């Protein structure tokens, strides 16, 4: 089988191709990639301000509140008359002020059509990464299954300050590979060939982060 062309000559042998690549690389300078980024677990206070700034850079909205103001803030962000879904494991104190509430999980898991009728989803988070402004979900009880954060157009995510780490390596030191991990950096968005940004294509159009002091 012909696999490549070189100067008009067919190169039909995979071994010959690999030999040519090896010859071309002979004498090439070895590039040392620095790996000196911080892998150590976070020992001091997390960079909460840096996290908030990075999240806002992604066009998400950050709301810093005390613990006793979470419920009122969530209700205000959801808006009057909004139909809101929460995972079964979300702390009731966080959704106590919601009027039209649907709980996803035991005993009833919402279908895709039912989720499509939801205006807003409220969840917790596994952790936040300050350097990248990223929120990580791992389908924990306060976050629920991935579908509930994909279909509704508005996601209100509650992140405690003590859940924030500074770097991605620090995050992976905490996360476990047996959980379904979702990394959220701002509202869902995409761009076409002319770089016209369109939000809400693959997930929520609006992301509100409630940062609990």
Secondary structure, 3 states (H helix, E strand, C coil): CCCEEECCEEECCHHHHHHHHHHHHCCCCCCCCCCCCCCCCCCCCCCHHHHHHHHHHCCCEEEEECHHHHHHHHHHHHCCCCEEEEECCCCHHHHCCCCEEEEEECCECCCHHHHHCCCEEEECCCEEECCCCEEEECCCCCCCCHHHHCCCCEEEEEEEHHHEECCHHHHHHHCCCCCCCEEECCCCEEECCCCCEEECCCCCCEEEEEEEC
